């Protein structure tokens, strides 16, 4: 498989609030997000969250 960098991890602010995540952890993002129709979409920023999958933990960046 070839990773062309087109993947994007999205986490709505409403979900962060439900998870009691401190919204001050959201950092500015320079990521350019484009929809399927090619239009540009603004993001609130990015945040790194620790995700547990079974016994393993991963730091994942979300937009």
CHARMM-style PDB file with segment names, atoms N, HN, CA, C and O in Angstrom:
ATOM      1  N   UNK     1       0.825  -1.187   0.000  1.00  0.00      PROA
ATOM      2  CA  UNK     1       0.000   0.000   0.000  1.00  0.00      PROA
ATOM      3  C   UNK     1       0.869   1.251   0.000  1.00  0.00      PROA
ATOM      4  O   UNK     1       1.938   1.279   0.611  1.00  0.00      PROA
ATOM      5  N   UNK     2       0.418   2.245  -0.665  1.00  0.00      PROA
ATOM      6  HN  UNK     2      -0.450   2.222  -1.161  1.00  0.00      PROA
ATOM      7  CA  UNK     2       1.123   3.521  -0.708  1.00  0.00      PROA
ATOM      8  C   UNK     2       0.286   4.558   0.020  1.00  0.00      PROA
ATOM      9  O   UNK     2      -0.899   4.728  -0.266  1.00  0.00      PROA
ATOM     10  N   UNK     3       0.919   5.254   0.970  1.00  0.00      PROA
ATOM     11  HN  UNK     3       1.882   5.116   1.202  1.00  0.00      PROA
ATOM     12  CA  UNK     3       0.222   6.317   1.704  1.00  0.00      PROA
ATOM     13  C   UNK     3       0.450   7.625   0.966  1.00  0.00      PROA
ATOM     14  O   UNK     3       1.560   8.158   0.970  1.00  0.00      PROA
ATOM     15  N   UNK     4      -0.591   8.143   0.336  1.00  0.00      PROA
ATOM     16  HN  UNK     4      -1.492   7.711   0.333  1.00  0.00      PROA
ATOM     17  CA  UNK     4      -0.450   9.403  -0.397  1.00  0.00      PROA
ATOM     18  C   UNK     4      -0.782  10.612   0.462  1.00  0.00      PROA
ATOM     19  O   UNK     4      -0.828  11.734  -0.043  1.00  0.00      PROA
ATOM     20  N   UNK     5      -1.015  10.399   1.762  1.00  0.00      PROA
ATOM     21  HN  UNK     5      -0.978   9.488   2.172  1.00  0.00      PROA
ATOM     22  CA  UNK     5      -1.266  11.515   2.672  1.00  0.00      PROA
ATOM     23  C   UNK     5      -2.651  12.104   2.572  1.00  0.00      PROA
ATOM     24  O   UNK     5      -2.902  13.178   3.118  1.00  0.00      PROA
ATOM     25  N   UNK     6      -3.560  11.428   1.887  1.00  0.00      PROA
ATOM     26  HN  UNK     6      -3.356  10.555   1.444  1.00  0.00      PROA
ATOM     27  CA  UNK     6      -4.894  12.002   1.702  1.00  0.00      PROA
ATOM     28  C   UNK     6      -5.843  11.688   2.855  1.00  0.00      PROA
ATOM     29  O   UNK     6      -6.964  12.197   2.884  1.00  0.00      PROA
ATOM     30  N   UNK     7      -5.419  10.869   3.791  1.00  0.00      PROA
ATOM     31  HN  UNK     7      -4.508  10.456   3.767  1.00  0.00      PROA
ATOM     32  CA  UNK     7      -6.287  10.523   4.924  1.00  0.00      PROA
ATOM     33  C   UNK     7      -6.364  11.676   5.917  1.00  0.00      PROA
ATOM     34  O   UNK     7      -5.425  12.459   6.061  1.00  0.00      PROA
ATOM     35  N   UNK     8      -7.488  11.759   6.588  1.00  0.00      PROA
ATOM     36  HN  UNK     8      -8.251  11.122   6.471  1.00  0.00      PROA
ATOM     37  CA  UNK     8      -7.706  12.826   7.561  1.00  0.00      PROA
ATOM     38  C   UNK     8      -8.505  12.262   8.723  1.00  0.00      PROA
ATOM     39  O   UNK     8      -9.540  11.628   8.520  1.00  0.00      PROA
ATOM     40  N   UNK     9      -8.028  12.489   9.934  1.00  0.00      PROA
ATOM     41  HN  UNK     9      -7.187  13.004  10.099  1.00  0.00      PROA
ATOM     42  CA  UNK     9      -8.754  12.067  11.131  1.00  0.00      PROA
ATOM     43  C   UNK     9      -9.569  13.253  11.624  1.00  0.00      PROA
ATOM     44  O   UNK     9      -9.007  14.284  11.995  1.00  0.00      PROA
ATOM     45  N   UNK    10     -10.880  13.114  11.630  1.00  0.00      PROA
ATOM     46  HN  UNK    10     -11.336  12.276  11.329  1.00  0.00      PROA
ATOM     47  CA  UNK    10     -11.767  14.210  12.007  1.00  0.00      PROA
ATOM     48  C   UNK    10     -12.411  13.905  13.355  1.00  0.00      PROA
ATOM     49  O   UNK    10     -12.898  12.799  13.590  1.00  0.00      PROA
ATOM     50  N   UNK    11     -12.407  14.900  14.233  1.00  0.00      PROA
ATOM     51  HN  UNK    11     -12.011  15.799  14.042  1.00  0.00      PROA
ATOM     52  CA  UNK    11     -13.081  14.782  15.524  1.00  0.00      PROA
ATOM     53  C   UNK    11     -13.825  16.093  15.775  1.00  0.00      PROA
ATOM     54  O   UNK    11     -13.191  17.127  15.989  1.00  0.00      PROA
ATOM     55  N   UNK    12     -15.151  16.066  15.750  1.00  0.00      PROA
ATOM     56  HN  UNK    12     -15.665  15.226  15.576  1.00  0.00      PROA
ATOM     57  CA  UNK    12     -15.920  17.289  15.990  1.00  0.00      PROA
ATOM     58  C   UNK    12     -15.691  17.836  17.403  1.00  0.00      PROA
ATOM     59  O   UNK    12     -15.441  17.072  18.336  1.00  0.00      PROA
ATOM     60  N   UNK    13     -15.777  19.148  17.552  1.00  0.00      PROA
ATOM     61  HN  UNK    13     -15.980  19.768  16.794  1.00  0.00      PROA
ATOM     62  CA  UNK    13     -15.617  19.789  18.861  1.00  0.00      PROA
ATOM     63  C   UNK    13     -16.664  19.261  19.836  1.00  0.00      PROA
ATOM     64  O   UNK    13     -16.386  19.123  21.028  1.00  0.00      PROA
ATOM     65  N   UNK    14     -17.858  18.967  19.343  1.00  0.00      PROA
ATOM     66  HN  UNK    14     -18.084  19.079  18.375  1.00  0.00      PROA
ATOM     67  CA  UNK    14     -18.900  18.435  20.233  1.00  0.00      PROA
ATOM     68  C   UNK    14     -18.466  17.110  20.859  1.00  0.00      PROA
ATOM     69  O   UNK    14     -18.786  16.835  22.015  1.00  0.00      PROA
ATOM     70  N   UNK    15     -17.749  16.303  20.110  1.00  0.00      PROA
ATOM     71  HN  UNK    15     -17.489  16.526  19.171  1.00  0.00      PROA
ATOM     72  CA  UNK    15     -17.247  15.034  20.646  1.00  0.00      PROA
ATOM     73  C   UNK    15     -16.179  15.281  21.699  1.00  0.00      PROA
ATOM     74  O   UNK    15     -16.159  14.612  22.732  1.00  0.00      PROA
ATOM     75  N   UNK    16     -15.285  16.243  21.443  1.00  0.00      PROA
ATOM     76  HN  UNK    16     -15.302  16.787  20.604  1.00  0.00      PROA
ATOM     77  CA  UNK    16     -14.256  16.581  22.435  1.00  0.00      PROA
ATOM     78  C   UNK    16     -14.901  17.042  23.738  1.00  0.00      PROA
ATOM     79  O   UNK    16     -14.444  16.689  24.825  1.00  0.00      PROA
ATOM     80  N   UNK    17     -15.968  17.835  23.619  1.00  0.00      PROA
ATOM     81  HN  UNK    17     -16.339  18.122  22.736  1.00  0.00      PROA
ATOM     82  CA  UNK    17     -16.672  18.308  24.819  1.00  0.00      PROA
ATOM     83  C   UNK    17     -17.284  17.142  25.581  1.00  0.00      PROA
ATOM     84  O   UNK    17     -17.209  17.095  26.809  1.00  0.00      PROA
ATOM     85  N   UNK    18     -17.891  16.198  24.862  1.00  0.00      PROA
ATOM     86  HN  UNK    18     -17.952  16.236  23.864  1.00  0.00      PROA
ATOM     87  CA  UNK    18     -18.492  15.030  25.509  1.00  0.00      PROA
ATOM     88  C   UNK    18     -17.440  14.178  26.211  1.00  0.00      PROA
ATOM     89  O   UNK    18     -17.735  13.510  27.201  1.00  0.00      PROA
ATOM     90  N   UNK    19     -16.213  14.203  25.696  1.00  0.00      PROA
ATOM     91  HN  UNK    19     -15.973  14.746  24.891  1.00  0.00      PROA
ATOM     92  CA  UNK    19     -15.112  13.442  26.286  1.00  0.00      PROA
ATOM     93  C   UNK    19     -14.398  14.232  27.385  1.00  0.00      PROA
ATOM     94  O   UNK    19     -13.414  13.763  27.956  1.00  0.00      PROA
ATOM     95  N   UNK    20     -14.903  15.438  27.676  1.00  0.00      PROA
ATOM     96  HN  UNK    20     -15.702  15.820  27.212  1.00  0.00      PROA
ATOM     97  CA  UNK    20     -14.291  16.328  28.679  1.00  0.00      PROA
ATOM     98  C   UNK    20     -12.829  16.652  28.378  1.00  0.00      PROA
ATOM     99  O   UNK    20     -12.003  16.739  29.287  1.00  0.00      PROA
ATOM    100  N   UNK    21     -12.517  16.830  27.091  1.00  0.00      PROA
ATOM    101  HN  UNK    21     -13.188  16.759  26.353  1.00  0.00      PROA
ATOM    102  CA  UNK    21     -11.172  17.214  26.671  1.00  0.00      PROA
ATOM    103  C   UNK    21     -11.052  18.727  26.781  1.00  0.00      PROA
ATOM    104  O   UNK    21     -11.953  19.454  26.363  1.00  0.00      PROA
ATOM    105  N   UNK    22      -9.948  19.204  27.337  1.00  0.00      PROA
ATOM    106  HN  UNK    22      -9.215  18.614  27.675  1.00  0.00      PROA
ATOM    107  CA  UNK    22      -9.680  20.637  27.452  1.00  0.00      PROA
ATOM    108  C   UNK    22      -9.500  21.216  26.049  1.00  0.00      PROA
ATOM    109  O   UNK    22      -8.534  20.882  25.362  1.00  0.00      PROA
ATOM    110  N   UNK    23     -10.418  22.075  25.622  1.00  0.00      PROA
ATOM    111  HN  UNK    23     -11.203  22.346  26.180  1.00  0.00      PROA
ATOM    112  CA  UNK    23     -10.374  22.636  24.267  1.00  0.00      PROA
ATOM    113  C   UNK    23      -9.180  23.552  24.057  1.00  0.00      PROA
ATOM    114  O   UNK    23      -8.861  23.888  22.917  1.00  0.00      PROA
ATOM    115  N   UNK    24      -8.510  23.965  25.131  1.00  0.00      PROA
ATOM    116  HN  UNK    24      -8.769  23.691  26.058  1.00  0.00      PROA
ATOM    117  CA  UNK    24      -7.290  24.764  24.997  1.00  0.00      PROA
ATOM    118  C   UNK    24      -6.148  23.947  24.406  1.00  0.00      PROA
ATOM    119  O   UNK    24      -5.122  24.506  24.019  1.00  0.00      PROA
ATOM    120  N   UNK    25      -6.316  22.635  24.334  1.00  0.00      PROA
ATOM    121  HN  UNK    25      -7.149  22.181  24.649  1.00  0.00      PROA
ATOM    122  CA  UNK    25      -5.303  21.763  23.726  1.00  0.00      PROA
ATOM    123  C   UNK    25      -5.345  21.816  22.201  1.00  0.00      PROA
ATOM    124  O   UNK    25      -4.430  21.320  21.544  1.00  0.00      PROA
ATOM    125  N   UNK    26      -6.390  22.408  21.633  1.00  0.00      PROA
ATOM    126  HN  UNK    26      -7.133  22.810  22.167  1.00  0.00      PROA
ATOM    127  CA  UNK    26      -6.493  22.514  20.177  1.00  0.00      PROA
ATOM    128  C   UNK    26      -5.488  23.557  19.702  1.00  0.00      PROA
ATOM    129  O   UNK    26      -5.510  24.705  20.147  1.00  0.00      PROA
ATOM    130  N   UNK    27      -4.604  23.143  18.789  1.00  0.00      PROA
ATOM    131  HN  UNK    27      -4.587  22.211  18.428  1.00  0.00      PROA
ATOM    132  CA  UNK    27      -3.557  24.024  18.256  1.00  0.00      PROA
ATOM    133  C   UNK    27      -3.930  24.462  16.841  1.00  0.00      PROA
ATOM    134  O   UNK    27      -4.673  23.766  16.149  1.00  0.00      PROA
ATOM    135  N   UNK    28      -3.417  25.613  16.415  1.00  0.00      PROA
ATOM    136  HN  UNK    28      -2.814  26.179  16.977  1.00  0.00      PROA
ATOM    137  CA  UNK    28      -3.657  26.035  15.034  1.00  0.00      PROA
ATOM    138  C   UNK    28      -3.150  24.975  14.055  1.00  0.00      PROA
ATOM    139  O   UNK    28      -2.178  24.273  14.334  1.00  0.00      PROA
ATOM    140  N   UNK    29      -3.809  24.871  12.925  1.00  0.00      PROA
ATOM    141  HN  UNK    29      -4.599  25.442  12.699  1.00  0.00      PROA
ATOM    142  CA  UNK    29      -3.437  23.880  11.918  1.00  0.00      PROA
ATOM    143  C   UNK    29      -3.232  24.553  10.570  1.00  0.00      PROA
ATOM    144  O   UNK    29      -3.987  25.447  10.187  1.00  0.00      PROA
ATOM    145  N   UNK    30      -2.202  24.115   9.857  1.00  0.00      PROA
ATOM    146  HN  UNK    30      -1.589  23.389  10.169  1.00  0.00      PROA
ATOM    147  CA  UNK    30      -1.954  24.615   8.504  1.00  0.00      PROA
ATOM    148  C   UNK    30      -2.431  23.610   7.459  1.00  0.00      PROA
ATOM    149  O   UNK    30      -2.166  23.762   6.267  1.00  0.00      PROA
ATOM    150  N   UNK    31      -3.134  22.589   7.922  1.00  0.00      PROA
ATOM    151  HN  UNK    31      -3.349  22.465   8.891  1.00  0.00      PROA
ATOM    152  CA  UNK    31      -3.618  21.550   7.019  1.00  0.00      PROA
ATOM    153  C   UNK    31      -4.685  22.112   6.086  1.00  0.00      PROA
ATOM    154  O   UNK    31      -5.661  22.719   6.529  1.00  0.00      PROA
ATOM    155  N   UNK    32      -4.485  21.900   4.797  1.00  0.00      PROA
ATOM    156  HN  UNK    32      -3.693  21.407   4.437  1.00  0.00      PROA
ATOM    157  CA  UNK    32      -5.482  22.310   3.805  1.00  0.00      PROA
ATOM    158  C   UNK    32      -6.454  21.151   3.619  1.00  0.00      PROA
ATOM    159  O   UNK    32      -6.053  20.055   3.226  1.00  0.00      PROA
ATOM    160  N   UNK    33      -7.718  21.393   3.898  1.00  0.00      PROA
ATOM    161  HN  UNK    33      -8.044  22.283   4.217  1.00  0.00      PROA
ATOM    162  CA  UNK    33      -8.734  20.348   3.784  1.00  0.00      PROA
ATOM    163  C   UNK    33      -9.631  20.672   2.600  1.00  0.00      PROA
ATOM    164  O   UNK    33     -10.167  21.775   2.487  1.00  0.00      PROA
ATOM    165  N   UNK    34      -9.781  19.691   1.723  1.00  0.00      PROA
ATOM    166  HN  UNK    34      -9.345  18.795   1.815  1.00  0.00      PROA
ATOM    167  CA  UNK    34     -10.645  19.862   0.562  1.00  0.00      PROA
ATOM    168  C   UNK    34     -11.697  18.761   0.560  1.00  0.00      PROA
ATOM    169  O   UNK    34     -11.405  17.597   0.838  1.00  0.00      PROA
ATOM    170  N   UNK    35     -12.910  19.149   0.244  1.00  0.00      PROA
ATOM    171  HN  UNK    35     -13.147  20.094   0.018  1.00  0.00      PROA
ATOM    172  CA  UNK    35     -14.018  18.197   0.160  1.00  0.00      PROA
ATOM    173  C   UNK    35     -13.931  17.436  -1.164  1.00  0.00      PROA
ATOM    174  O   UNK    35     -13.089  17.742  -2.009  1.00  0.00      PROA
ATOM    175  N   UNK    36     -14.803  16.448  -1.334  1.00  0.00      PROA
ATOM    176  HN  UNK    36     -15.487  16.200  -0.648  1.00  0.00      PROA
ATOM    177  CA  UNK    36     -14.798  15.664  -2.567  1.00  0.00      PROA
ATOM    178  C   UNK    36     -15.024  16.525  -3.799  1.00  0.00      PROA
ATOM    179  O   UNK    36     -14.522  16.214  -4.879  1.00  0.00      PROA
ATOM    180  N   UNK    37     -15.785  17.616  -3.640  1.00  0.00      PROA
ATOM    181  HN  UNK    37     -16.193  17.869  -2.763  1.00  0.00      PROA
ATOM    182  CA  UNK    37     -16.057  18.486  -4.787  1.00  0.00      PROA
ATOM    183  C   UNK    37     -14.933  19.486  -5.036  1.00  0.00      PROA
ATOM    184  O   UNK    37     -15.039  20.327  -5.929  1.00  0.00      PROA
ATOM    185  N   UNK    38     -13.850  19.401  -4.250  1.00  0.00      PROA
ATOM    186  HN  UNK    38     -13.764  18.718  -3.525  1.00  0.00      PROA
ATOM    187  CA  UNK    38     -12.701  20.280  -4.442  1.00  0.00      PROA
ATOM    188  C   UNK    38     -12.761  21.575  -3.658  1.00  0.00      PROA
ATOM    189  O   UNK    38     -11.791  22.333  -3.653  1.00  0.00      PROA
ATOM    190  N   UNK    39     -13.884  21.849  -2.992  1.00  0.00      PROA
ATOM    191  HN  UNK    39     -14.672  21.234  -2.996  1.00  0.00      PROA
ATOM    192  CA  UNK    39     -13.993  23.093  -2.224  1.00  0.00      PROA
ATOM    193  C   UNK    39     -13.157  22.997  -0.949  1.00  0.00      PROA
ATOM    194  O   UNK    39     -13.002  21.923  -0.369  1.00  0.00      PROA
ATOM    195  N   UNK    40     -12.625  24.137  -0.530  1.00  0.00      PROA
ATOM    196  HN  UNK    40     -12.751  25.010  -1.001  1.00  0.00      PROA
ATOM    197  CA  UNK    40     -11.785  24.199   0.667  1.00  0.00      PROA
ATOM    198  C   UNK    40     -12.666  24.289   1.908  1.00  0.00      PROA
ATOM    199  O   UNK    40     -13.674  24.996   1.914  1.00  0.00      PROA
ATOM    200  N   UNK    41     -12.282  23.575   2.949  1.00  0.00      PROA
ATOM    201  HN  UNK    41     -11.463  23.001   2.945  1.00  0.00      PROA
ATOM    202  CA  UNK    41     -13.002  23.588   4.230  1.00  0.00      PROA
ATOM    203  C   UNK    41     -12.055  24.064   5.320  1.00  0.00      PROA
ATOM    204  O   UNK    41     -10.901  23.639   5.386  1.00  0.00      PROA
ATOM    205  N   UNK    42     -12.549  24.940   6.163  1.00  0.00      PROA
ATOM    206  HN  UNK    42     -13.487  25.285   6.110  1.00  0.00      PROA
ATOM    207  CA  UNK    42     -11.755  25.430   7.287  1.00  0.00      PROA
ATOM    208  C   UNK    42     -11.813  24.424   8.429  1.00  0.00      PROA
ATOM    209  O   UNK    42     -12.836  23.772   8.643  1.00  0.00      PROA
ATOM    210  N   UNK    43     -10.717  24.303   9.154  1.00  0.00      PROA
ATOM    211  HN  UNK    43      -9.886  24.832   8.981  1.00  0.00      PROA
ATOM    212  CA  UNK    43     -10.686  23.456  10.342  1.00  0.00      PROA
ATOM    213  C   UNK    43     -10.463  24.342  11.555  1.00  0.00      PROA
ATOM    214  O   UNK    43      -9.865  25.412  11.446  1.00  0.00      PROA
ATOM    215  N   UNK    44     -10.947  23.896  12.720  1.00  0.00      PROA
ATOM    216  HN  UNK    44     -11.433  23.026  12.809  1.00  0.00      PROA
ATOM    217  CA  UNK    44     -10.760  24.659  13.958  1.00  0.00      PROA
ATOM    218  C   UNK    44      -9.325  24.584  14.443  1.00  0.00      PROA
ATOM    219  O   UNK    44      -8.874  25.461  15.179  1.00  0.00      PROA
ATOM    220  N   UNK    45      -8.615  23.567  14.048  1.00  0.00      PROA
ATOM    221  HN  UNK    45      -8.981  22.854  13.451  1.00  0.00      PROA
ATOM    222  CA  UNK    45      -7.246  23.347  14.491  1.00  0.00      PROA
ATOM    223  C   UNK    45      -6.976  21.862  14.536  1.00  0.00      PROA
ATOM    224  O   UNK    45      -7.671  21.074  13.894  1.00  0.00      PROA
ATOM    225  N   UNK    46      -5.949  21.477  15.307  1.00  0.00      PROA
ATOM    226  HN  UNK    46      -5.384  22.117  15.828  1.00  0.00      PROA
ATOM    227  CA  UNK    46      -5.650  20.064  15.435  1.00  0.00      PROA
ATOM    228  C   UNK    46      -5.327  19.731  16.882  1.00  0.00      PROA
ATOM    229  O   UNK    46      -4.907  20.591  17.657  1.00  0.00      PROA
ATOM    230  N   UNK    47      -5.529  18.479  17.228  1.00  0.00      PROA
ATOM    231  HN  UNK    47      -5.869  17.781  16.599  1.00  0.00      PROA
ATOM    232  CA  UNK    47      -5.294  18.020  18.592  1.00  0.00      PROA
ATOM    233  C   UNK    47      -4.782  16.588  18.536  1.00  0.00      PROA
ATOM    234  O   UNK    47      -5.268  15.778  17.746  1.00  0.00      PROA
ATOM    235  N   UNK    48      -3.808  16.281  19.370  1.00  0.00      PROA
ATOM    236  HN  UNK    48      -3.413  16.939  20.012  1.00  0.00      PROA
ATOM    237  CA  UNK    48      -3.300  14.921  19.492  1.00  0.00      PROA
ATOM    238  C   UNK    48      -4.032  14.243  20.639  1.00  0.00      PROA
ATOM    239  O   UNK    48      -4.071  14.761  21.755  1.00  0.00      PROA
ATOM    240  N   UNK    49      -4.612  13.081  20.358  1.00  0.00      PROA
ATOM    241  HN  UNK    49      -4.580  12.660  19.451  1.00  0.00      PROA
ATOM    242  CA  UNK    49      -5.331  12.313  21.369  1.00  0.00      PROA
ATOM    243  C   UNK    49      -4.727  10.923  21.472  1.00  0.00      PROA
ATOM    244  O   UNK    49      -4.325  10.335  20.468  1.00  0.00      PROA
ATOM    245  N   UNK    50      -4.664  10.406  22.683  1.00  0.00      PROA
ATOM    246  HN  UNK    50      -4.990  10.884  23.498  1.00  0.00      PROA
ATOM    247  CA  UNK    50      -4.168   9.057  22.919  1.00  0.00      PROA
ATOM    248  C   UNK    50      -5.326   8.084  22.723  1.00  0.00      PROA
ATOM    249  O   UNK    50      -6.340   8.167  23.417  1.00  0.00      PROA
ATOM    250  N   UNK    51      -5.169   7.171  21.784  1.00  0.00      PROA
ATOM    251  HN  UNK    51      -4.346   7.104  21.220  1.00  0.00      PROA
ATOM    252  CA  UNK    51      -6.204   6.200  21.451  1.00  0.00      PROA
ATOM    253  C   UNK    51      -5.721   4.813  21.864  1.00  0.00      PROA
ATOM    254  O   UNK    51      -4.641   4.379  21.464  1.00  0.00      PROA
ATOM    255  N   UNK    52      -6.524   4.124  22.662  1.00  0.00      PROA
ATOM    256  HN  UNK    52      -7.402   4.477  22.987  1.00  0.00      PROA
ATOM    257  CA  UNK    52      -6.196   2.771  23.100  1.00  0.00      PROA
ATOM    258  C   UNK    52      -6.920   1.758  22.226  1.00  0.00      PROA
ATOM    259  O   UNK    52      -8.137   1.826  22.052  1.00  0.00      PROA
ATOM    260  N   UNK    53      -6.156   0.817  21.681  1.00  0.00      PROA
ATOM    261  HN  UNK    53      -5.167   0.762  21.823  1.00  0.00      PROA
ATOM    262  CA  UNK    53      -6.707  -0.290  20.907  1.00  0.00      PROA
ATOM    263  C   UNK    53      -6.160  -1.566  21.541  1.00  0.00      PROA
ATOM    264  O   UNK    53      -5.003  -1.938  21.342  1.00  0.00      PROA
ATOM    265  N   UNK    54      -7.021  -2.219  22.304  1.00  0.00      PROA
ATOM    266  HN  UNK    54      -7.961  -1.917  22.466  1.00  0.00      PROA
ATOM    267  CA  UNK    54      -6.557  -3.385  23.053  1.00  0.00      PROA
ATOM    268  C   UNK    54      -5.458  -2.957  24.012  1.00  0.00      PROA
ATOM    269  O   UNK    54      -5.623  -1.981  24.744  1.00  0.00      PROA
ATOM    270  N   UNK    55      -4.337  -3.674  24.020  1.00  0.00      PROA
ATOM    271  HN  UNK    55      -4.202  -4.467  23.426  1.00  0.00      PROA
ATOM    272  CA  UNK    55      -3.251  -3.329  24.939  1.00  0.00      PROA
ATOM    273  C   UNK    55      -2.327  -2.232  24.407  1.00  0.00      PROA
ATOM    274  O   UNK    55      -1.389  -1.837  25.099  1.00  0.00      PROA
ATOM    275  N   UNK    56      -2.571  -1.740  23.207  1.00  0.00      PROA
ATOM    276  HN  UNK    56      -3.333  -2.061  22.645  1.00  0.00      PROA
ATOM    277  CA  UNK    56      -1.682  -0.752  22.579  1.00  0.00      PROA
ATOM    278  C   UNK    56      -2.293   0.641  22.628  1.00  0.00      PROA
ATOM    279  O   UNK    56      -3.509   0.804  22.522  1.00  0.00      PROA
ATOM    280  N   UNK    57      -1.423   1.655  22.792  1.00  0.00      PROA
ATOM    281  HN  UNK    57      -0.436   1.523  22.878  1.00  0.00      PROA
ATOM    282  CA  UNK    57      -1.848   3.062  22.776  1.00  0.00      PROA
ATOM    283  C   UNK    57      -1.161   3.770  21.620  1.00  0.00      PROA
ATOM    284  O   UNK    57       0.015   3.538  21.343  1.00  0.00      PROA
ATOM    285  N   UNK    58      -1.913   4.640  20.947  1.00  0.00      PROA
ATOM    286  HN  UNK    58      -2.869   4.829  21.171  1.00  0.00      PROA
ATOM    287  CA  UNK    58      -1.395   5.387  19.808  1.00  0.00      PROA
ATOM    288  C   UNK    58      -1.738   6.858  19.967  1.00  0.00      PROA
ATOM    289  O   UNK    58      -2.853   7.199  20.362  1.00  0.00      PROA
ATOM    290  N   UNK    59      -0.787   7.728  19.663  1.00  0.00      PROA
ATOM    291  HN  UNK    59       0.119   7.451  19.343  1.00  0.00      PROA
ATOM    292  CA  UNK    59      -1.050   9.166  19.637  1.00  0.00      PROA
ATOM    293  C   UNK    59      -1.487   9.517  18.217  1.00  0.00      PROA
ATOM    294  O   UNK    59      -0.713   9.376  17.270  1.00  0.00      PROA
ATOM    295  N   UNK    60      -2.727   9.974  18.074  1.00  0.00      PROA
ATOM    296  HN  UNK    60      -3.356  10.088  18.843  1.00  0.00      PROA
ATOM    297  CA  UNK    60      -3.306  10.257  16.765  1.00  0.00      PROA
ATOM    298  C   UNK    60      -3.653  11.740  16.686  1.00  0.00      PROA
ATOM    299  O   UNK    60      -4.239  12.302  17.611  1.00  0.00      PROA
ATOM    300  N   UNK    61      -3.285  12.365  15.572  1.00  0.00      PROA
ATOM    301  HN  UNK    61      -2.809  11.909  14.821  1.00  0.00      PROA
ATOM    302  CA  UNK    61      -3.621  13.768  15.342  1.00  0.00      PROA
ATOM    303  C   UNK    61      -4.976  13.852  14.649  1.00  0.00      PROA
ATOM    304  O   UNK    61      -5.204  13.218  13.619  1.00  0.00      PROA
ATOM    305  N   UNK    62      -5.871  14.650  15.238  1.00  0.00      PROA
ATOM    306  HN  UNK    62      -5.685  15.164  16.075  1.00  0.00      PROA
ATOM    307  CA  UNK    62      -7.203  14.872  14.678  1.00  0.00      PROA
ATOM    308  C   UNK    62      -7.339  16.324  14.253  1.00  0.00      PROA
ATOM    309  O   UNK    62      -6.734  17.212  14.854  1.00  0.00      PROA
ATOM    310  N   UNK    63      -8.136  16.567  13.213  1.00  0.00      PROA
ATOM    311  HN  UNK    63      -8.627  15.846  12.725  1.00  0.00      PROA
ATOM    312  CA  UNK    63      -8.434  17.915  12.739  1.00  0.00      PROA
ATOM    313  C   UNK    63      -9.780  18.310  13.278  1.00  0.00      PROA
ATOM    314  OT1 UNK    63     -10.251  19.415  13.012  1.00  0.00      PROA
TER     315      UNK     63
END
